[in-house]
Amino acid sequence: MNSSKLKKGNKKKFSVLALIFISVVINYMDRTNISVAASAISSDLALDKIEMGIIFSAFAWTYSFMQIPGGMLVDLVKIRILYPAILVIWSLATIVQGMVSSLSALVGCRMAIGFFEAPSYPANNKIVTNWFPAEERAGAIAVYTSGQFIGLAFLMPVLAVIQEYFGWRGLFVVSGLIGIIWAIVWFLAYREKKESTEETEVEPKTTSNSPQAVVSLKNLRIAFTNRKLWGIYIGQFCLGGTIMFFLTWFPTYLEEYRGLSSLNTGFLASIPFLAAFFGILLSGFVSDFLVRKGVSNEMARKAPIVTGLLLSSSIIGANYVTSTTWVTVFLSITFFGNGLASISWVFVSLLAPKNMVGLIGGCFNFIGGLSAVITPVAIGYLANDGDFRPALAFVAALAFIGLMSYLFLVGKVEEIKVNPELE
């Protein structure tokens, strides 16, 4: 094999990964700018915590329930067309979000954003499955997933500054314009793997030529009756509970419960996101290293997730300290653990039949996304009197349940064998 072709293939592969990474940053910017603006919106529109919890949750109503159709769409439509299209539409919804003034209108905008963001993570997983061999996928998933953490670590202060100067309405307009510009860049820069014979020659064999999933009740039955799959579904739901606290109520927790200013909240909120960033990269690359050394998937893939969920349950410690420093320590350990566990998408490509990666990814993200429906509203009710301690206990309990799910339901990590009678 020609070394120059290999280098070109690797360069293209990592260029694709960079495109996914930036897309994830923008994706999460448009999910979480509402959390930065929450106190200002609540004050300006006279909304209580239960109503804000409904607004936080509205994104996930459509995001979750569109995961399965979105996963199927990913299996049927070229990523180069699909990705920029959904990016433009959810970015327009983000801009409109800055122009409305009622609870129902805000809920509608959040639902629209969730609807059109739904295919994005199944698409990310499909791209990585096509472009990266199995022994490199956890690292690739770690890199693009880290975008949600490192991006927000640096964006939280930036978004706080934008809001300080342009108000919460200007924050949404700026966010949406960034997404539209990036959609154009994506369409011009991305190519499907099969469009490049050069990469096909130099890359290890992947599943890019695998048969497409058939949209059928039989495949849905496989997706929803397998014990191993339910193990990762429940684990993803519980993992999402921690993520949703940080993506929705975290700035409000710091500002209203811990008494920090909005600008200080923006900067302090970045620390746990940095911890999560280091957690996901450590998990991904160590996991791939262990696989290359012949370590079993049970140890290389599952152990980081189990460890991460255990650390995530330490959020309960923030209930028993008063200093800002110790609160930050516990929350950083929690989100570091969440980062360790965030390579969970690798289980989709490890367990799913090769012609059902998009469908299983959609089911996986559907169940995981339900935590985004439930967690913000649950926290809104638990913290409605201003006391966030029950809310943190709730998040810790979810992390522990996720730990149990990976230990006792997933079992041996291997591709699911489909009964020929179900084909």
C-alpha positions as CSV (number, residue, x, y, z in Angstrom):
1,M,0.0,0.0,0.0
2,N,1.4,3.4,-1.0
3,S,2.3,5.4,2.1
4,S,1.3,8.7,0.5
5,K,-2.2,7.3,-0.3
6,L,-2.4,6.1,3.3
7,K,-1.5,9.6,4.6
8,K,-4.1,11.2,2.3
9,G,-6.7,8.7,3.5
10,N,-5.9,9.4,7.1
11,K,-6.0,13.2,6.4
12,K,-9.4,12.9,4.8
13,K,-10.7,10.7,7.7
14,F,-9.6,13.1,10.3
15,S,-10.9,16.1,8.3
16,V,-14.3,14.4,8.4
17,L,-14.0,14.0,12.2
18,A,-13.2,17.7,12.5
19,L,-16.4,18.5,10.6
20,I,-18.4,16.3,13.0
21,F,-16.7,17.9,16.0
22,I,-17.6,21.5,15.1
23,S,-21.1,20.4,14.2
24,V,-21.5,18.9,17.7
25,V,-20.3,22.2,19.2
26,I,-23.0,24.1,17.3
27,N,-25.6,21.5,18.0
28,Y,-25.0,21.8,21.7
29,M,-24.7,25.6,21.6
30,D,-28.3,25.7,20.2
31,R,-29.5,23.2,22.8
32,T,-28.0,25.0,25.8
33,N,-28.1,28.7,25.0
34,I,-31.5,28.6,26.7
35,S,-29.9,27.6,30.0
36,V,-27.6,30.7,29.8
37,A,-30.6,32.9,29.1
38,A,-33.0,31.2,31.6
39,S,-32.8,33.6,34.4
40,A,-33.2,36.6,32.1
41,I,-36.1,34.9,30.3
42,S,-37.8,34.0,33.5
43,S,-37.5,37.5,34.8
44,D,-38.5,39.2,31.6
45,L,-41.5,37.0,30.8
46,A,-42.5,36.3,34.5
47,L,-42.1,32.5,34.2
48,D,-41.6,30.2,37.3
49,K,-39.3,27.2,37.6
50,I,-42.0,24.7,36.6
51,E,-42.7,26.7,33.4
52,M,-39.0,27.0,32.7
53,G,-38.7,23.2,33.2
54,I,-41.3,22.8,30.6
55,I,-39.4,25.0,28.2
56,F,-36.2,23.1,28.9
57,S,-38.0,19.8,28.3
58,A,-39.8,20.8,25.1
59,F,-36.7,20.3,23.0
60,A,-36.6,16.7,24.0
61,W,-40.3,16.0,23.3
62,T,-39.6,16.1,19.6
63,Y,-35.9,15.2,19.7
64,S,-36.6,11.9,21.5
65,F,-39.6,10.8,19.5
66,M,-37.9,11.6,16.2
67,Q,-34.9,9.5,17.0
68,I,-36.2,6.3,15.4
69,P,-37.5,8.0,12.2
70,G,-34.3,10.1,12.2
71,G,-32.2,7.0,12.5
72,M,-34.1,5.4,9.6
73,L,-33.6,8.6,7.6
74,V,-29.9,8.4,8.2
75,D,-29.9,4.9,6.7
76,L,-31.7,6.2,3.6
77,V,-30.5,9.7,2.8
78,K,-27.0,10.9,1.9
79,I,-25.4,12.5,4.9
80,R,-24.0,15.4,2.7
81,I,-27.6,16.4,1.9
82,L,-29.3,15.6,5.2
83,Y,-26.9,17.3,7.6
84,P,-26.8,20.8,6.2
85,A,-30.5,20.7,5.6
86,I,-31.4,20.0,9.2
87,L,-28.7,22.4,10.4
88,V,-30.3,25.3,8.5
89,I,-33.8,24.6,9.7
90,W,-32.9,24.2,13.4
91,S,-30.8,27.4,13.2
92,L,-33.8,29.3,11.8
93,A,-35.9,28.0,14.7
94,T,-33.1,29.3,17.0
95,I,-33.3,32.8,15.5
96,V,-37.1,32.8,15.8
97,Q,-36.7,31.8,19.5
98,G,-35.2,35.3,20.0
99,M,-38.3,37.0,18.6
100,V,-41.1,35.5,20.7
101,S,-42.6,36.5,24.0
102,S,-44.8,33.8,25.3
103,L,-44.4,30.4,27.0
104,S,-46.2,28.6,24.2
105,A,-44.1,30.2,21.5
106,L,-40.9,29.4,23.3
107,V,-42.1,25.8,23.7
108,G,-42.9,25.6,20.0
109,C,-39.4,26.9,19.0
110,R,-37.7,24.4,21.3
111,M,-39.8,21.6,19.8
112,A,-38.8,22.7,16.3
113,I,-35.1,22.7,17.3
114,G,-35.4,19.2,18.8
115,F,-37.3,17.9,15.8
116,F,-34.6,18.9,13.3
117,E,-31.6,18.0,15.5
118,A,-32.9,14.5,16.0
119,P,-31.0,12.8,13.1
120,S,-27.7,14.5,14.0
121,Y,-26.3,11.9,16.4
122,P,-27.4,8.9,14.5
123,A,-25.7,10.6,11.5
124,N,-22.5,11.2,13.5
125,N,-22.4,7.6,14.5
126,K,-23.0,6.4,10.9
127,I,-20.2,8.6,9.6
128,V,-17.7,7.3,12.1
129,T,-18.9,3.7,11.5
130,N,-18.2,4.2,7.8
131,W,-14.9,6.0,8.0
132,F,-13.2,4.4,11.0
133,P,-12.3,0.7,11.6
134,A,-13.7,-0.8,14.8
135,E,-10.4,-0.5,16.8
136,E,-10.4,3.3,16.2
137,R,-14.1,4.1,16.7
138,A,-14.2,4.8,20.5
139,G,-11.4,7.4,20.0
140,A,-13.3,8.9,17.1
141,I,-16.6,9.0,19.1
142,A,-14.7,10.5,22.0
143,V,-13.3,13.3,19.8
144,Y,-16.7,14.3,18.3
145,T,-18.6,13.8,21.6
146,S,-16.0,16.0,23.4
147,G,-17.3,18.8,21.2
148,Q,-20.3,19.0,23.5
149,F,-18.0,19.5,26.5
150,I,-15.0,21.5,25.2
151,G,-17.3,23.6,23.0
152,L,-19.5,24.5,25.9
153,A,-16.6,25.0,28.3
154,F,-15.4,27.9,26.1
155,L,-18.9,28.9,24.8
156,M,-20.5,29.3,28.3
157,P,-18.5,32.5,29.1
158,V,-18.8,33.7,25.5
159,L,-22.6,33.2,25.5
160,A,-22.8,35.0,28.8
161,V,-20.9,37.9,27.4
162,I,-23.1,38.0,24.2
163,Q,-26.2,38.1,26.5
164,E,-24.6,40.8,28.6
165,Y,-24.3,43.1,25.6
166,F,-27.1,42.0,23.3
167,G,-29.7,40.5,25.7
168,W,-31.2,37.1,25.6
169,R,-32.9,37.8,22.3
170,G,-29.6,38.7,20.6
171,L,-28.0,35.6,22.1
172,F,-30.4,33.4,20.1
173,V,-30.1,35.4,16.9
174,V,-26.3,35.2,17.0
175,S,-26.4,31.4,17.7
176,G,-28.7,30.8,14.8
177,L,-26.6,32.7,12.3
178,I,-23.5,30.7,13.2
179,G,-25.4,27.5,12.5
180,I,-26.5,28.7,9.0
181,I,-23.0,29.6,8.1
182,W,-21.7,26.3,9.2
183,A,-24.3,24.4,7.2
184,I,-22.9,26.0,4.1
185,V,-19.4,25.0,5.1
186,W,-20.5,21.4,5.7
187,F,-22.1,21.0,2.3
188,L,-19.0,22.4,0.6
189,A,-16.5,20.3,2.6
190,Y,-18.1,16.9,3.2
191,R,-18.1,14.0,0.8
192,E,-19.6,10.6,1.3
193,K,-16.9,7.9,1.6
194,K,-18.0,6.1,-1.5
195,E,-17.6,9.3,-3.5
196,S,-13.8,9.0,-3.0
197,T,-12.0,6.0,-4.4
198,E,-8.8,7.2,-2.9
199,E,-10.1,6.7,0.7
200,T,-11.6,3.4,-0.2
201,E,-8.3,2.1,-1.3
202,V,-6.3,3.0,1.8
203,E,-8.8,2.6,4.6
204,P,-9.4,-0.6,6.5
205,K,-12.6,-2.3,5.6
206,T,-15.7,-0.8,7.3
207,T,-19.4,-1.2,7.0
208,S,-19.8,1.5,4.4
209,N,-21.0,-1.1,1.9
210,S,-23.2,-2.9,4.3
211,P,-26.8,-3.5,3.2
212,Q,-29.2,-0.8,4.2
213,A,-31.7,-1.4,7.0
214,V,-35.2,-2.4,5.9
215,V,-37.8,-0.2,7.6
216,S,-40.0,-3.0,9.1
217,L,-41.8,-4.1,12.2
218,K,-39.5,-7.1,12.4
219,N,-36.4,-4.9,12.7
220,L,-38.2,-2.7,15.3
221,R,-39.0,-5.9,17.2
222,I,-35.4,-6.8,17.3
223,A,-34.4,-3.3,18.4
224,F,-36.9,-3.3,21.3
225,T,-36.8,-6.9,22.6
226,N,-33.1,-7.6,23.0
227,R,-31.7,-7.6,26.5
228,K,-28.3,-6.3,25.6
229,L,-29.8,-3.4,23.7
230,W,-32.1,-2.5,26.7
231,G,-29.0,-2.5,28.8
232,I,-27.4,0.3,26.8
233,Y,-30.8,2.1,26.3
234,I,-31.4,2.3,30.0
235,G,-27.7,3.3,30.6
236,Q,-28.0,6.1,28.1
237,F,-31.2,7.4,29.7
238,C,-29.5,7.5,33.1
239,L,-26.3,9.1,31.6
240,G,-28.6,11.7,30.0
241,G,-29.9,12.7,33.4
242,T,-26.6,14.1,34.4
243,I,-26.0,15.8,31.1
244,M,-29.4,17.4,31.2
245,F,-28.8,18.9,34.6
246,F,-25.7,20.6,33.3
247,L,-27.3,21.6,30.0
248,T,-30.4,23.1,31.5
249,W,-30.5,23.9,35.2
250,F,-26.8,24.2,36.0
251,P,-26.4,28.0,35.4
252,T,-29.7,28.6,37.4
253,Y,-28.4,26.5,40.2
254,L,-25.2,28.5,40.4
255,E,-26.9,31.9,40.0
256,E,-30.0,31.5,42.2
257,Y,-29.1,28.7,44.7
258,R,-25.4,29.4,45.1
259,G,-25.7,33.2,44.7
260,L,-23.3,33.9,41.8
261,S,-23.6,36.7,39.3
262,S,-24.6,35.8,35.7
263,L,-21.0,36.5,34.4
264,N,-19.4,34.6,37.2
265,T,-21.8,31.8,36.5
266,G,-20.7,31.7,32.9
267,F,-17.1,31.3,33.7
268,L,-17.5,28.9,36.7
269,A,-19.9,26.7,34.6
270,S,-17.1,26.1,32.1
271,I,-15.0,24.2,34.7
272,P,-17.1,21.0,34.8
273,F,-17.4,21.0,31.0
274,L,-13.6,21.0,30.8
275,A,-13.5,18.1,33.2
276,A,-16.0,16.2,31.0
277,F,-13.9,17.0,28.0
278,F,-10.8,15.4,29.5
279,G,-13.0,12.5,30.7
280,I,-14.3,11.6,27.3
281,L,-10.9,11.9,25.6
282,L,-9.2,9.8,28.3
283,S,-12.0,7.2,28.0
284,G,-12.0,7.0,24.2
285,F,-8.3,6.8,23.6
286,V,-7.5,4.5,26.5
287,S,-10.4,2.2,25.4
288,D,-9.1,2.0,21.8
289,F,-5.5,1.4,23.1
290,L,-6.8,-1.5,25.2
291,V,-8.7,-3.0,22.3
292,R,-5.5,-2.8,20.1
293,K,-3.6,-4.7,22.9
294,G,-6.2,-7.5,22.8
295,V,-8.1,-6.6,26.0
296,S,-11.7,-7.8,25.9
297,N,-14.5,-5.4,25.1
298,E,-16.0,-6.1,28.5
299,M,-12.9,-4.4,30.0
300,A,-11.9,-1.9,27.3
301,R,-15.4,-0.6,26.4
302,K,-17.6,-1.3,29.4
303,A,-15.2,-0.5,32.3
304,P,-14.9,3.3,31.5
305,I,-18.7,3.6,31.3
306,V,-19.2,1.8,34.6
307,T,-16.5,3.9,36.3
308,G,-17.9,7.1,34.8
309,L,-21.4,6.4,36.0
310,L,-20.1,5.6,39.5
311,L,-18.3,9.0,39.6
312,S,-21.4,10.7,38.3
313,S,-23.3,9.7,41.3
314,S,-20.9,11.8,43.4
315,I,-23.0,14.8,42.5
316,I,-24.8,14.1,45.8
317,G,-21.7,15.4,47.6
318,A,-22.5,19.0,46.5
319,N,-25.5,18.9,48.9
320,Y,-23.2,18.7,51.9
321,V,-20.8,21.5,51.2
322,T,-21.2,25.3,51.3
323,S,-18.1,26.8,49.7
324,T,-18.1,27.5,46.0
325,T,-14.8,25.7,45.6
326,W,-16.1,22.4,47.0
327,V,-19.3,22.7,45.0
328,T,-17.1,23.1,41.9
329,V,-15.0,20.1,42.9
330,F,-18.0,17.7,43.3
331,L,-19.7,19.0,40.1
332,S,-16.4,18.6,38.2
333,I,-15.9,15.0,39.4
334,T,-19.5,14.3,38.4
335,F,-19.1,15.7,34.9
336,F,-15.7,14.1,34.5
337,G,-17.4,10.8,35.2
338,N,-20.1,11.6,32.7
339,G,-17.4,12.3,30.1
340,L,-15.8,8.9,30.9
341,A,-19.1,7.2,30.2
342,S,-19.9,9.1,27.1
343,I,-18.2,6.7,24.7
344,S,-21.5,4.7,25.1
345,W,-22.3,5.3,21.4
346,V,-19.5,2.7,20.6
347,F,-21.9,0.0,21.9
348,V,-24.3,0.8,19.0
349,S,-21.7,-0.2,16.4
350,L,-20.5,-3.1,18.5
351,L,-23.9,-4.7,19.2
352,A,-26.1,-3.7,16.3
353,P,-26.4,-5.9,13.2
354,K,-24.5,-4.1,10.5
355,N,-27.6,-3.2,8.4
356,M,-29.3,-1.7,11.4
357,V,-26.7,0.7,12.8
358,G,-28.9,3.8,12.0
359,L,-32.1,2.2,13.4
360,I,-30.4,0.9,16.6
361,G,-28.7,4.3,17.0
362,G,-32.1,6.0,16.7
363,C,-33.6,3.7,19.3
364,F,-30.6,4.2,21.6
365,N,-30.9,8.0,21.3
366,F,-34.7,7.8,21.6
367,I,-34.5,6.2,25.0
368,G,-31.6,8.3,26.0
369,G,-33.4,11.4,24.9
370,L,-36.4,10.6,27.1
371,S,-34.2,11.7,30.0
372,A,-34.2,15.2,28.4
373,V,-38.0,15.1,28.5
374,I,-38.2,14.0,32.1
375,T,-35.2,15.4,33.9
376,P,-35.7,19.2,33.3
377,V,-39.4,19.0,34.4
378,A,-38.6,16.8,37.4
379,I,-35.9,19.2,38.5
380,G,-38.2,22.1,38.0
381,Y,-40.7,20.5,40.4
382,L,-38.1,19.3,42.9
383,A,-36.4,22.8,43.0
384,N,-39.5,25.0,42.7
385,D,-39.2,26.2,46.2
386,G,-35.5,27.2,45.5
387,D,-33.9,24.2,47.2
388,F,-31.9,22.1,44.7
389,R,-30.8,19.4,47.1
390,P,-33.6,16.9,46.1
391,A,-32.8,17.6,42.4
392,L,-29.1,16.6,42.9
393,A,-30.2,13.4,44.8
394,F,-32.4,12.6,41.8
395,V,-29.5,13.0,39.3
396,A,-27.3,10.8,41.5
397,A,-29.9,8.1,41.7
398,L,-30.2,8.0,37.9
399,A,-26.4,7.6,37.5
400,F,-26.4,4.6,39.9
401,I,-29.3,2.9,38.0
402,G,-27.3,3.3,34.8
403,L,-24.3,1.7,36.4
404,M,-26.5,-1.3,37.4
405,S,-27.8,-1.5,33.8
406,Y,-24.4,-1.9,32.3
407,L,-23.3,-4.4,34.9
408,F,-26.3,-6.7,34.8
409,L,-28.1,-6.3,31.4
410,V,-25.5,-5.7,28.7
411,G,-23.4,-8.8,29.4
412,K,-20.9,-10.0,26.9
413,V,-20.1,-7.3,24.3
414,E,-20.7,-8.9,20.9
415,E,-22.7,-8.3,17.7
416,I,-26.4,-9.4,18.1
417,K,-27.1,-12.5,16.0
418,V,-30.4,-12.0,14.1
419,N,-32.6,-15.1,13.9
420,P,-32.9,-15.9,10.1
421,E,-36.6,-16.5,10.6
422,L,-37.0,-12.8,11.5
423,E,-35.2,-11.6,8.3
